Amino acid sequence: MLVGPQKIKSLLPHGPSMQLLDQVIRFGPEELVAITNQHRDVNHPLRRSCGMLPVSIGIEFAGQASAIHGALLEGDESTKPRQGFLVMARDVSWRIARLDDLTTELEIRVQLLSRNDQSAMYQFHLCTQSQSPLMAGRMAVYFPEEPR
């Protein structure tokens, strides 16, 4: 399943400058793979004043991938996507210090480990051209109760 920028925009609450993923290239019940070139944008809103985009920002890339995965799983396009908060990142490791040095497309892969009405747990990997992960870890997402 391919999902482009316009559809991604409808699935995330973020403004255009904070939409970090360009396209979803694979989606299934337990996995989503997205690609982006946003890490190369010199005007990226998460860059430090010195121009550096630290690898830790990769957690936000993975968080957006998990949000898109959850919205696509729910499948009801007539309603606003469910609000979720990234509440934990664990066992995060990386092999590089910064993302802005990467000259190729970044691939973000999230794998659903568990999900219930209140939370979801994902494993994530960031890599370039399907190489070994540049960053990996797990994250938890909390879904607050919807106001009635």
Secondary structure, DSSP 8 states (H G I E B T S, - for coil): --B-HHHHHHH--S-GGG----EEEEEETTEEEEEE-GGG-TT-TT--TTS--BGGGHHHHHHHHHHHHHHHHH--TTS-----EEEEEEEEEES-SBSTT--S-EEEEEEEEEE-SSEEEEEEEEEETT-S-SEEEEEEEE------
